[in-house]
């Protein structure tokens, strides 16, 4: 059993060393395996020309781009697809028509009630409770001042009734 294991390890070691040696050895250059193709003149290219040779790995990037530029300058590639989503000019302002805006306001009031506008204003009032308290204090008169105002109103009414009657 030990003999089989030793044979296996020797064979594995031998194969491993052979693989390493083969990887380190320079690969023979195949001159005919990957040559740059003979390219036609860029001026002679048409839509029907074969552009496959220009896409070869050995062809310079600038030559590839020039060939593709020549190909895509054909008018057949300049056709607008009217089904394209992005064909509109979205820089123009397109306001909502007044009738549609009125319909939206009506729908909003129907769905959410007429108190929607009041609810939108409440956050502004809640944001400054001190200001609200000051406004309320200024708007409501003091209790004594209210009594004086009521008496003044009664006297004015008696005078008006006496002058009229």
For each residue, the residues with C-beta under 8 A, 3 or more apart:
1: 4 5
2: 5 6
3: 6 7
4: 1 7 8
5: 1 2 8 9
6: 2 3 9 10
7: 3 4 10 11
8: 4 5 11 12
9: 5 6 12 13
10: 6 7 13 14
11: 7 8 14 15
12: 8 9 15 16
13: 9 10 16 17
14: 10 11 17 18
15: 11 12 18 19
16: 12 13 19 20
17: 13 14 20 21
18: 14 15 21 22
19: 15 16 22 23
20: 16 17 23 24
21: 17 18 24 25
22: 18 19 25
23: 19 20
24: 20 21
25: 21 22
26:
27:
28:
29:
30: 33 34
31: 35
32: 35
33: 30
34: 30 57 58
35: 31 32 58
36: 56 58 59
37: 53 56 58 59
38: 53
39: 53 54 59 63
40: 44 45 49 53
41: 44 45
42: 45 63 66 67 70
43:
44: 40 41 49
45: 40 41 42 49 51 67 70 71
46: 49
47: 71 74 76
48:
49: 40 44 45 46 71
50: 53
51: 45 54 55 67 68 71
52: 55 56
53: 37 38 39 40 50 56 59
54: 39 51 59 63 64 67 68
55: 51 52 59 64
56: 36 37 52 53 59
57: 34
58: 34 35 36 37
59: 36 37 39 53 54 55 56 63 64
60: 63 64
61: 64 65
62: 65 66
63: 39 42 54 59 60 66 67
64: 54 55 59 60 61 67 68
65: 61 62 68 69
66: 42 62 63 69 70
67: 42 45 51 54 63 64 70 71
68: 51 54 64 65 71 72
69: 65 66 72 73
70: 42 45 66 67 73
71: 45 47 49 51 67 68 74 77
72: 68 69 77
73: 69 70 77
74: 47 71 77 78
75: 78 79
76: 47 79
77: 71 72 73 74
78: 74 75
79: 75 76
80: 84 87
81: 84 87
82: 87
83:
84: 80 81 87
85:
86:
87: 80 81 82 84
88:
89: 92
90:
91:
92: 89
93:
94:
95:
96: 100 101 104
97: 100 101
98: 101 102
99: 102 103
100: 96 97 103 104
101: 96 97 98 104 105
102: 98 99 105 106
103: 99 100 106 107
104: 96 100 101 107 108
105: 101 102 108 109
106: 102 103 109 110
107: 103 104 110 111
108: 104 105 111 112 116
109: 105 106 112 113 114 116
110: 106 107
111: 107 108
112: 108 109 115 116
113: 109 116
114: 109 117
115: 112 118 119
116: 108 109 112 113 119 120
117: 114 120 121
118: 115 121 122
119: 115 116 122
120: 116 117 123
121: 117 118 124 125
122: 118 119 125 126
123: 120 126 127
124: 121 127 128
125: 121 122 128 132
126: 122 123 129
127: 123 124
128: 124 125 131 132
129: 126 132 133
130: 133 134
131: 128 134 135
132: 125 128 129 135 136
133: 129 130 136 137
134: 130 131 137 138
135: 131 132 138 139
136: 132 133 139 140
137: 133 134 140
138: 134 135
139: 135 136
140: 136 137
141: 145 146 149
142: 145 146
143: 146 147
144: 147 148
145: 141 142 148 149
146: 141 142 143 149 150
147: 143 144 150 151
148: 144 145 151 152
149: 141 145 146 152 153
150: 146 147 153 154
151: 147 148 154 155
152: 148 149 155 156
153: 149 150 156 157
154: 150 151 157 158
155: 151 152 158 159
156: 152 153 159 160
157: 153 154 160 161
158: 154 155 161 162
159: 155 156 162 163
160: 156 157 163 164
161: 157 158 164 165
162: 158 159 165
163: 159 160
164: 160 161
165: 161 162
